[in-house]
Amino acid sequence: MIDYVITFLALFFTDIFYIYYLRSVQNDNALLASCWAVMVFVVACVAVINYTENHLLLIPAGIGAFCGTFVGMKIRKKLAVV
C-alpha cells in the first residue's frame, strides 16, 4: 500500500515542481530553472522505478499527475494575484 502512496505523491510533486520549472524558464532564470529540473527528474524517477516494477502503480501515478497539475495551477494562480 505504501508504494501506491509514494507513487501518487511522486507524480503529484513532480507536476507541481514542473510548473515552477516552466515559470523559471519563462522568466529566463537559468539557475532556478536548472534547480527545478533536477527536482523534477529525481522525484519522477521514484515514480518510474515504482511503476516499472508494478504496472498497477500507473493508476495512482496518473491520479497523482492530475492532482499535482490541478493544485500547482491553483497555487500559481494564487501567487500571480499577490
N, CA, C and O atoms as CSV, one atom per row, in Angstrom:
chain,resi,resn,atom,element,x,y,z
A,1,MET,N,N,0.828,-1.211,0.000
A,1,MET,CA,C,0.000,0.000,0.000
A,1,MET,C,C,0.860,1.258,0.000
A,1,MET,O,O,0.506,2.263,-0.617
A,2,ILE,N,N,1.996,1.194,0.699
A,2,ILE,CA,C,2.865,2.372,0.772
A,2,ILE,C,C,3.405,2.737,-0.614
A,2,ILE,O,O,3.644,3.912,-0.893
A,3,ASP,N,N,3.599,1.734,-1.489
A,3,ASP,CA,C,4.063,2.018,-2.850
A,3,ASP,C,C,3.054,2.864,-3.620
A,3,ASP,O,O,3.433,3.721,-4.418
A,4,TYR,N,N,1.775,2.620,-3.376
A,4,TYR,CA,C,0.733,3.401,-4.045
A,4,TYR,C,C,0.769,4.858,-3.590
A,4,TYR,O,O,0.629,5.773,-4.402
A,5,VAL,N,N,0.954,5.062,-2.317
A,5,VAL,CA,C,1.020,6.419,-1.764
A,5,VAL,C,C,2.281,7.133,-2.267
A,5,VAL,O,O,2.219,8.291,-2.678
A,6,ILE,N,N,3.406,6.447,-2.232
A,6,ILE,CA,C,4.673,7.048,-2.686
A,6,ILE,C,C,4.590,7.412,-4.160
A,6,ILE,O,O,5.031,8.490,-4.557
A,7,THR,N,N,4.030,6.524,-4.973
A,7,THR,CA,C,3.920,6.791,-6.414
A,7,THR,C,C,2.977,7.963,-6.670
A,7,THR,O,O,3.270,8.823,-7.500
A,8,PHE,N,N,1.854,8.002,-5.968
A,8,PHE,CA,C,0.930,9.137,-6.091
A,8,PHE,C,C,1.641,10.438,-5.747
A,8,PHE,O,O,1.590,11.402,-6.512
A,9,LEU,N,N,2.304,10.464,-4.593
A,9,LEU,CA,C,2.978,11.689,-4.154
A,9,LEU,C,C,4.126,12.082,-5.076
A,9,LEU,O,O,4.368,13.268,-5.303
A,10,ALA,N,N,4.825,11.097,-5.601
A,10,ALA,CA,C,5.935,11.395,-6.507
A,10,ALA,C,C,5.434,12.138,-7.746
A,10,ALA,O,O,6.026,13.136,-8.155
A,11,LEU,N,N,4.355,11.656,-8.337
A,11,LEU,CA,C,3.814,12.343,-9.512
A,11,LEU,C,C,3.124,13.635,-9.138
A,11,LEU,O,O,3.169,14.604,-9.896
A,12,PHE,N,N,2.493,13.665,-7.998
A,12,PHE,CA,C,1.851,14.883,-7.509
A,12,PHE,C,C,2.887,16.012,-7.416
A,12,PHE,O,O,2.674,17.104,-7.943
A,13,PHE,N,N,4.003,15.737,-6.744
A,13,PHE,CA,C,5.024,16.770,-6.579
A,13,PHE,C,C,5.818,17.011,-7.855
A,13,PHE,O,O,6.297,18.123,-8.079
A,14,THR,N,N,5.967,15.994,-8.694
A,14,THR,CA,C,6.630,16.197,-9.979
A,14,THR,C,C,5.895,17.260,-10.784
A,14,THR,O,O,6.520,18.153,-11.357
A,15,ASP,N,N,4.583,17.167,-10.826
A,15,ASP,CA,C,3.815,18.137,-11.612
A,15,ASP,C,C,3.840,19.529,-10.996
A,15,ASP,O,O,3.889,20.521,-11.723
A,16,ILE,N,N,3.808,19.620,-9.691
A,16,ILE,CA,C,3.916,20.934,-9.047
A,16,ILE,C,C,5.291,21.537,-9.337
A,16,ILE,O,O,5.393,22.709,-9.700
A,17,PHE,N,N,6.340,20.743,-9.180
A,17,PHE,CA,C,7.695,21.239,-9.438
A,17,PHE,C,C,7.866,21.624,-10.906
A,17,PHE,O,O,8.575,22.579,-11.225
A,18,TYR,N,N,7.212,20.877,-11.796
A,18,TYR,CA,C,7.311,21.177,-13.224
A,18,TYR,C,C,6.694,22.534,-13.556
A,18,TYR,O,O,7.190,23.249,-14.427
A,19,ILE,N,N,5.622,22.883,-12.869
A,19,ILE,CA,C,5.013,24.198,-13.071
A,19,ILE,C,C,6.000,25.302,-12.679
A,19,ILE,O,O,6.118,26.312,-13.373
A,20,TYR,N,N,6.710,25.101,-11.558
A,20,TYR,CA,C,7.714,26.079,-11.144
A,20,TYR,C,C,8.903,26.097,-12.101
A,20,TYR,O,O,9.499,27.148,-12.335
A,21,TYR,N,N,9.242,24.954,-12.645
A,21,TYR,CA,C,10.304,24.879,-13.651
A,21,TYR,C,C,9.923,25.721,-14.871
A,21,TYR,O,O,10.720,26.521,-15.362
A,22,LEU,N,N,8.703,25.530,-15.346
A,22,LEU,CA,C,8.257,26.286,-16.526
A,22,LEU,C,C,8.207,27.784,-16.261
A,22,LEU,O,O,8.524,28.587,-17.138
A,23,ARG,N,N,7.810,28.153,-15.055
A,23,ARG,CA,C,7.785,29.570,-14.695
A,23,ARG,C,C,9.203,30.152,-14.722
A,23,ARG,O,O,9.410,31.264,-15.206
A,24,SER,N,N,10.165,29.405,-14.209
A,24,SER,CA,C,11.556,29.857,-14.194
A,24,SER,C,C,12.105,29.995,-15.618
A,24,SER,O,O,12.839,30.937,-15.916
A,25,VAL,N,N,11.748,29.057,-16.487
A,25,VAL,CA,C,12.172,29.140,-17.889
A,25,VAL,C,C,11.553,30.376,-18.533
A,25,VAL,O,O,12.230,31.118,-19.246
A,26,GLN,N,N,10.273,30.594,-18.282
A,26,GLN,CA,C,9.580,31.748,-18.849
A,26,GLN,C,C,10.207,33.058,-18.376
A,26,GLN,O,O,10.259,34.033,-19.126
A,27,ASN,N,N,10.683,33.079,-17.131
A,27,ASN,CA,C,11.304,34.281,-16.574
A,27,ASN,C,C,12.798,34.379,-16.885
A,27,ASN,O,O,13.482,35.251,-16.348
A,28,ASP,N,N,13.307,33.503,-17.738
A,28,ASP,CA,C,14.724,33.491,-18.134
A,28,ASP,C,C,15.667,33.367,-16.941
A,28,ASP,O,O,16.749,33.953,-16.941
A,29,ASN,N,N,15.264,32.615,-15.933
A,29,ASN,CA,C,16.107,32.389,-14.766
A,29,ASN,C,C,16.735,31.003,-14.899
A,29,ASN,O,O,16.175,30.009,-14.437
A,30,ALA,N,N,17.901,30.953,-15.533
A,30,ALA,CA,C,18.541,29.686,-15.875
A,30,ALA,C,C,18.927,28.870,-14.642
A,30,ALA,O,O,18.738,27.654,-14.627
A,31,LEU,N,N,19.460,29.516,-13.619
A,31,LEU,CA,C,19.887,28.790,-12.433
A,31,LEU,C,C,18.692,28.160,-11.714
A,31,LEU,O,O,18.727,26.983,-11.356
A,32,LEU,N,N,17.650,28.937,-11.507
A,32,LEU,CA,C,16.465,28.416,-10.831
A,32,LEU,C,C,15.785,27.327,-11.667
A,32,LEU,O,O,15.338,26.317,-11.124
A,33,ALA,N,N,15.708,27.527,-12.968
A,33,ALA,CA,C,15.118,26.510,-13.850
A,33,ALA,C,C,15.914,25.217,-13.782
A,33,ALA,O,O,15.341,24.127,-13.785
A,34,SER,N,N,17.216,25.334,-13.720
A,34,SER,CA,C,18.065,24.141,-13.615
A,34,SER,C,C,17.827,23.403,-12.307
A,34,SER,O,O,17.777,22.173,-12.287
A,35,CYS,N,N,17.683,24.137,-11.227
A,35,CYS,CA,C,17.399,23.513,-9.921
A,35,CYS,C,C,16.057,22.798,-9.945
A,35,CYS,O,O,15.940,21.676,-9.452
A,36,TRP,N,N,15.048,23.440,-10.514
A,36,TRP,CA,C,13.737,22.801,-10.602
A,36,TRP,C,C,13.792,21.572,-11.504
A,36,TRP,O,O,13.115,20.579,-11.236
A,37,ALA,N,N,14.586,21.625,-12.564
A,37,ALA,CA,C,14.715,20.474,-13.468
A,37,ALA,C,C,15.271,19.265,-12.726
A,37,ALA,O,O,14.820,18.140,-12.944
A,38,VAL,N,N,16.242,19.490,-11.855
A,38,VAL,CA,C,16.800,18.396,-11.060
A,38,VAL,C,C,15.731,17.828,-10.137
A,38,VAL,O,O,15.607,16.610,-10.008
A,39,MET,N,N,14.967,18.691,-9.502
A,39,MET,CA,C,13.904,18.223,-8.599
A,39,MET,C,C,12.873,17.390,-9.364
A,39,MET,O,O,12.456,16.331,-8.896
A,40,VAL,N,N,12.467,17.868,-10.531
A,40,VAL,CA,C,11.503,17.139,-11.351
A,40,VAL,C,C,12.060,15.761,-11.706
A,40,VAL,O,O,11.366,14.752,-11.587
A,41,PHE,N,N,13.304,15.729,-12.138
A,41,PHE,CA,C,13.937,14.475,-12.555
A,41,PHE,C,C,14.013,13.470,-11.411
A,41,PHE,O,O,13.623,12.313,-11.571
A,42,VAL,N,N,14.509,13.904,-10.266
A,42,VAL,CA,C,14.717,12.988,-9.141
A,42,VAL,C,C,13.383,12.440,-8.623
A,42,VAL,O,O,13.250,11.238,-8.392
A,43,VAL,N,N,12.412,13.312,-8.444
A,43,VAL,CA,C,11.127,12.867,-7.910
A,43,VAL,C,C,10.397,11.981,-8.925
A,43,VAL,O,O,9.763,10.997,-8.543
A,44,ALA,N,N,10.481,12.321,-10.201
A,44,ALA,CA,C,9.845,11.498,-11.227
A,44,ALA,C,C,10.499,10.117,-11.310
A,44,ALA,O,O,9.826,9.126,-11.594
A,45,CYS,N,N,11.790,10.055,-11.065
A,45,CYS,CA,C,12.490,8.761,-11.093
A,45,CYS,C,C,11.931,7.804,-10.043
A,45,CYS,O,O,11.863,6.599,-10.284
A,46,VAL,N,N,11.538,8.313,-8.902
A,46,VAL,CA,C,10.946,7.468,-7.860
A,46,VAL,C,C,9.685,6.797,-8.413
A,46,VAL,O,O,9.481,5.596,-8.238
A,47,ALA,N,N,8.860,7.578,-9.070
A,47,ALA,CA,C,7.624,7.023,-9.631
A,47,ALA,C,C,7.932,6.011,-10.729
A,47,ALA,O,O,7.323,4.943,-10.777
A,48,VAL,N,N,8.863,6.336,-11.600
A,48,VAL,CA,C,9.195,5.430,-12.706
A,48,VAL,C,C,9.711,4.095,-12.179
A,48,VAL,O,O,9.315,3.035,-12.665
A,49,ILE,N,N,10.584,4.150,-11.197
A,49,ILE,CA,C,11.106,2.916,-10.603
A,49,ILE,C,C,9.953,2.099,-10.018
A,49,ILE,O,O,9.911,0.880,-10.185
A,50,ASN,N,N,9.027,2.758,-9.339
A,50,ASN,CA,C,7.904,2.044,-8.733
A,50,ASN,C,C,6.988,1.413,-9.768
A,50,ASN,O,O,6.684,0.224,-9.671
A,51,TYR,N,N,6.541,2.179,-10.757
A,51,TYR,CA,C,5.561,1.600,-11.677
A,51,TYR,C,C,6.182,0.705,-12.728
A,51,TYR,O,O,5.464,0.008,-13.445
A,52,THR,N,N,7.506,0.708,-12.836
A,52,THR,CA,C,8.166,-0.269,-13.698
A,52,THR,C,C,8.086,-1.656,-13.062
A,52,THR,O,O,7.954,-2.661,-13.760
A,53,GLU,N,N,8.167,-1.700,-11.749
A,53,GLU,CA,C,8.107,-2.966,-11.030
A,53,GLU,C,C,6.676,-3.469,-10.872
A,53,GLU,O,O,6.454,-4.679,-10.813
A,54,ASN,N,N,5.713,-2.572,-10.803
A,54,ASN,CA,C,4.318,-2.949,-10.596
A,54,ASN,C,C,3.447,-2.046,-11.466
A,54,ASN,O,O,3.245,-0.875,-11.147
A,55,HIS,N,N,2.935,-2.595,-12.560
A,55,HIS,CA,C,2.183,-1.785,-13.517
A,55,HIS,C,C,0.865,-1.245,-12.962
A,55,HIS,O,O,0.312,-0.287,-13.502
A,56,LEU,N,N,0.371,-1.844,-11.905
A,56,LEU,CA,C,-0.843,-1.300,-11.275
A,56,LEU,C,C,-0.589,0.067,-10.652
A,56,LEU,O,O,-1.530,0.818,-10.396
A,57,LEU,N,N,0.671,0.388,-10.410
A,57,LEU,CA,C,1.002,1.697,-9.839
A,57,LEU,C,C,0.842,2.831,-10.850
A,57,LEU,O,O,0.981,4.003,-10.498
A,58,LEU,N,N,0.549,2.485,-12.109
A,58,LEU,CA,C,0.233,3.523,-13.092
A,58,LEU,C,C,-1.068,4.243,-12.725
A,58,LEU,O,O,-1.269,5.398,-13.100
A,59,ILE,N,N,-1.936,3.567,-12.004
A,59,ILE,CA,C,-3.206,4.188,-11.607
A,59,ILE,C,C,-2.963,5.341,-10.627
A,59,ILE,O,O,-3.391,6.462,-10.901
A,60,PRO,N,N,-2.288,5.102,-9.489
A,60,PRO,CA,C,-2.023,6.254,-8.617
A,60,PRO,C,C,-1.080,7.271,-9.250
A,60,PRO,O,O,-1.130,8.453,-8.911
A,61,ALA,N,N,-0.218,6.825,-10.168
A,61,ALA,CA,C,0.669,7.767,-10.856
A,61,ALA,C,C,-0.149,8.745,-11.698
A,61,ALA,O,O,0.096,9.951,-11.677
A,62,GLY,N,N,-1.117,8.214,-12.436
A,62,GLY,CA,C,-1.972,9.072,-13.252
A,62,GLY,C,C,-2.814,10.019,-12.421
A,62,GLY,O,O,-2.971,11.192,-12.762
A,63,ILE,N,N,-3.352,9.504,-11.331
A,63,ILE,CA,C,-4.159,10.348,-10.439
A,63,ILE,C,C,-3.274,11.420,-9.795
A,63,ILE,O,O,-3.683,12.573,-9.658
A,64,GLY,N,N,-2.062,11.027,-9.405
A,64,GLY,CA,C,-1.124,11.991,-8.825
A,64,GLY,C,C,-0.747,13.084,-9.808
A,64,GLY,O,O,-0.629,14.250,-9.433
A,65,ALA,N,N,-0.555,12.706,-11.082
A,65,ALA,CA,C,-0.229,13.700,-12.105
A,65,ALA,C,C,-1.374,14.694,-12.281
A,65,ALA,O,O,-1.154,15.903,-12.366
A,66,PHE,N,N,-2.587,14.174,-12.332
A,66,PHE,CA,C,-3.750,15.050,-12.474
A,66,PHE,C,C,-3.856,16.005,-11.286
A,66,PHE,O,O,-3.976,17.218,-11.460
A,67,CYS,N,N,-3.810,15.440,-10.075
A,67,CYS,CA,C,-3.964,16.253,-8.862
A,67,CYS,C,C,-2.825,17.258,-8.711
A,67,CYS,O,O,-3.048,18.399,-8.305
A,68,GLY,N,N,-1.614,16.836,-9.036
A,68,GLY,CA,C,-0.460,17.731,-8.930
A,68,GLY,C,C,-0.570,18.915,-9.873
A,68,GLY,O,O,-0.272,20.048,-9.494
A,69,THR,N,N,-0.996,18.655,-11.094
A,69,THR,CA,C,-1.166,19.753,-12.048
A,69,THR,C,C,-2.284,20.684,-11.596
A,69,THR,O,O,-2.147,21.905,-11.669
A,70,PHE,N,N,-3.380,20.115,-11.133
A,70,PHE,CA,C,-4.511,20.924,-10.667
A,70,PHE,C,C,-4.098,21.820,-9.506
A,70,PHE,O,O,-4.346,23.026,-9.530
A,71,VAL,N,N,-3.467,21.233,-8.490
A,71,VAL,CA,C,-3.039,22.003,-7.320
A,71,VAL,C,C,-1.961,23.018,-7.709
A,71,VAL,O,O,-1.995,24.165,-7.264
A,72,GLY,N,N,-1.013,22.596,-8.533
A,72,GLY,CA,C,0.044,23.505,-8.971
A,72,GLY,C,C,-0.492,24.718,-9.712
A,72,GLY,O,O,-0.004,25.832,-9.524
A,73,MET,N,N,-1.491,24.503,-10.552
A,73,MET,CA,C,-2.098,25.619,-11.279
A,73,MET,C,C,-2.847,26.543,-10.334
A,73,MET,O,O,-2.830,27.760,-10.523
A,74,LYS,N,N,-3.503,25.993,-9.325
A,74,LYS,CA,C,-4.198,26.827,-8.339
A,74,LYS,C,C,-3.187,27.660,-7.537
A,74,LYS,O,O,-3.412,28.844,-7.288
A,75,ILE,N,N,-2.072,27.033,-7.138
A,75,ILE,CA,C,-1.026,27.766,-6.411
A,75,ILE,C,C,-0.454,28.856,-7.291
A,75,ILE,O,O,-0.272,29.985,-6.837
A,76,ARG,N,N,-0.168,28.538,-8.546
A,76,ARG,CA,C,0.400,29.512,-9.476
A,76,ARG,C,C,-0.539,30.696,-9.665
A,76,ARG,O,O,-0.107,31.849,-9.680
A,77,LYS,N,N,-1.827,30.399,-9.811
A,77,LYS,CA,C,-2.815,31.461,-9.997
A,77,LYS,C,C,-2.909,32.343,-8.753
A,77,LYS,O,O,-3.024,33.564,-8.855
A,78,LYS,N,N,-2.859,31.707,-7.572
A,78,LYS,CA,C,-2.940,32.465,-6.322
A,78,LYS,C,C,-1.708,33.359,-6.157
A,78,LYS,O,O,-1.838,34.498,-5.708
A,79,LEU,N,N,-0.525,32.869,-6.507
A,79,LEU,CA,C,0.702,33.641,-6.396
A,79,LEU,C,C,0.758,34.769,-7.420
A,79,LEU,O,O,1.369,35.807,-7.166
A,80,ALA,N,N,0.133,34.577,-8.563
A,80,ALA,CA,C,0.111,35.601,-9.603
A,80,ALA,C,C,-0.715,36.805,-9.180
A,80,ALA,O,O,-0.444,37.928,-9.604
A,81,VAL,N,N,-1.720,36.576,-8.347
A,81,VAL,CA,C,-2.594,37.663,-7.890
A,81,VAL,C,C,-1.870,38.535,-6.874
A,81,VAL,O,O,-2.087,39.746,-6.821
A,82,VAL,N,N,-1.014,37.923,-6.073
A,82,VAL,CA,C,-0.327,38.648,-4.999
A,82,VAL,C,C,0.682,39.609,-5.547
A,82,VAL,O,O,1.352,40.302,-4.782
